Structure formats: structure tokens, C-alpha cells
């Protein structure tokens, strides 16, 4: 079972994430490649110019990857978030609150200058532990 770790020696997170997440490693480890706002048809980019729409598509894609492995978003224990504009932090975390319930995954978010396609505003990779 996933557990959010809290320490009085650390400031509270300023977004929707855990400083540390602990999970007993029984089950299947699933390493999810960076998901972008590319729709299931493989061609359409959802929400060009709209960080909220793109974040929703990315989260839906993460959900689909977890489900393909027999799990749910609840099984994700770590995410790495790459954004084109760090000023979108609050909007991204607003959407993440809808998809990730407590205990939330540990997370890193960084701003990058380029992605595979210039229309992409966000990319998220993840690690999940799917229970046996």
C-alpha cells in the first residue's frame, strides 16, 4: 500500500505532490514513458496552446497505461513533469488534484526549452507499482 511520508523537518509541498512516497515493492513495477497530449489516434494533439486541456490528456494517457498493466492511477508512486512554462504550475496542479488522490505520488517538475513537437506544453513520465 502506498504511503505519503511527512517530516517536520520539511516544509509542506507547495503543489499537489508528496516529498516522499513509500510502497512495499510487491507486485509489478511499471515504468511509463513520457506521456504527452497526443490523442489515441496518434496524430491529434489535444489542446494546442491550452495547458489545462493538455494536462488532462496527459493524465488520461497515464491512466490508460496503468489500466493496460492492470492497475489504476492510485498505483503511481512517482511522476516526473516537464513543462514549457513553469508559470503553468498552479493550473497543472489543479488538474492533478482531480486525477491523483491522497496519498499522492512523489514528483519533480522542471521547465524545458523544447519538446519533440513544439505544440507540446507538458510531458509526464511515471513509475507505478501494480499489486499482485
C-alpha positions as CSV (number, residue, x, y, z in Angstrom):
1,X,0.0,0.0,0.0
2,X,1.3,3.4,-0.9
3,X,2.0,5.8,1.9
4,X,2.9,9.5,1.9
5,X,5.8,10.3,4.1
6,X,5.8,13.5,6.1
7,X,8.6,15.0,8.1
8,X,8.5,18.0,10.5
9,X,12.0,18.8,9.0
10,X,10.5,19.6,5.6
11,X,8.2,22.4,4.5
12,X,4.8,21.3,3.2
13,X,4.8,20.8,-0.5
14,X,3.7,23.9,-2.5
15,X,1.8,21.8,-5.0
16,X,-0.1,18.5,-5.3
17,X,2.7,16.0,-4.6
18,X,4.4,14.2,-1.8
19,X,8.0,14.9,-0.8
20,X,8.4,11.1,-0.5
21,X,6.2,8.1,-1.2
22,X,6.8,4.7,0.3
23,X,5.5,1.5,-1.1
24,X,6.3,-2.1,-0.4
25,X,7.7,-3.4,-3.7
26,X,5.4,-6.5,-4.1
27,X,3.7,-6.6,-7.4
28,X,4.7,-5.4,-10.9
29,X,6.9,-2.3,-11.4
30,X,5.6,-0.3,-14.4
31,X,7.8,2.3,-15.9
32,X,5.6,4.7,-18.0
33,X,7.4,6.7,-20.7
34,X,6.8,10.4,-21.0
35,X,3.2,10.9,-22.0
36,X,2.2,14.0,-24.0
37,X,-1.1,15.4,-25.1
38,X,-1.2,13.1,-28.1
39,X,-4.6,11.6,-28.5
40,X,-5.3,7.9,-29.0
41,X,-5.4,8.3,-32.8
42,X,-1.6,9.0,-32.7
43,X,-2.0,12.2,-34.8
44,X,-4.2,14.7,-32.9
45,X,-2.5,16.9,-30.3
46,X,-5.2,17.7,-27.7
47,X,-5.4,21.3,-26.5
48,X,-2.8,23.1,-28.6
49,X,-2.0,26.2,-26.7
50,X,-4.1,25.1,-23.7
51,X,-2.1,23.8,-20.7
52,X,-5.2,22.6,-18.8
53,X,-6.5,20.6,-21.8
54,X,-3.1,19.1,-22.4
55,X,-2.6,18.2,-18.7
56,X,-5.9,16.4,-18.8
57,X,-4.9,14.4,-21.9
58,X,-1.6,13.5,-20.4
59,X,-3.3,12.3,-17.2
60,X,-5.8,10.3,-19.3
61,X,-2.9,8.8,-21.1
62,X,-1.2,7.9,-17.8
63,X,-4.4,6.3,-16.7
64,X,-4.7,4.2,-19.9
65,X,-1.1,3.0,-19.5
66,X,-1.8,2.0,-15.8
67,X,-5.0,0.2,-16.9
68,X,-3.1,-1.7,-19.6
69,X,-0.9,-3.0,-16.8
70,X,-3.9,-4.0,-14.7
71,X,-3.7,-1.0,-12.4
72,X,-5.0,2.5,-11.7
73,X,-3.7,6.0,-11.2
74,X,-3.6,5.1,-7.5
75,X,-0.7,2.8,-8.2
76,X,1.5,5.6,-9.4
77,X,4.2,6.4,-6.8
78,X,6.4,8.8,-8.8
79,X,6.0,11.3,-11.6
80,X,8.5,13.5,-13.5
81,X,6.8,16.5,-15.1
82,X,8.4,18.5,-17.9
83,X,6.8,21.8,-18.9
84,X,7.5,24.5,-21.4
85,X,6.4,27.2,-19.0
86,X,6.8,26.8,-15.2
87,X,4.2,29.6,-14.8
88,X,1.6,27.0,-15.5
89,X,2.4,25.3,-12.2
90,X,-1.0,26.1,-10.5
91,X,-3.1,25.1,-13.5
92,X,-1.2,21.8,-13.8
93,X,-1.6,21.0,-10.1
94,X,-5.3,21.9,-10.2
95,X,-5.8,19.2,-12.8
96,X,-3.5,16.8,-11.0
97,X,-5.8,17.1,-7.9
98,X,-8.6,15.7,-10.0
99,X,-6.7,12.7,-11.1
100,X,-4.4,11.9,-8.2
101,X,-5.9,11.3,-4.8
102,X,-4.1,11.1,-1.5
103,X,-1.5,9.7,-0.9
104,X,-0.2,11.5,-3.9
105,X,2.9,10.5,-5.9
106,X,6.4,12.0,-5.3
107,X,7.1,14.4,-8.0
108,X,9.6,16.6,-9.8
109,X,8.6,19.4,-12.2
110,X,11.1,21.2,-14.4
111,X,10.8,23.7,-17.2
112,X,12.4,22.7,-20.5
113,X,13.1,24.7,-23.6
114,X,12.0,22.2,-26.2
115,X,10.0,19.0,-26.6
116,X,9.6,16.6,-29.5
117,X,6.8,18.8,-31.0
118,X,6.6,22.5,-30.5
119,X,2.8,22.2,-29.7
120,X,3.5,20.1,-26.6
121,X,3.3,22.1,-23.4
122,X,3.7,19.2,-20.9
123,X,5.1,15.7,-20.6
124,X,4.8,13.4,-17.7
125,X,6.6,10.1,-17.1
126,X,5.7,7.8,-14.2
127,X,6.5,4.8,-12.1
128,X,3.7,2.6,-10.8
129,X,3.7,-0.5,-8.6
130,X,0.7,-2.7,-9.6
131,X,-0.4,-5.0,-6.7
132,X,-0.3,-8.8,-7.2
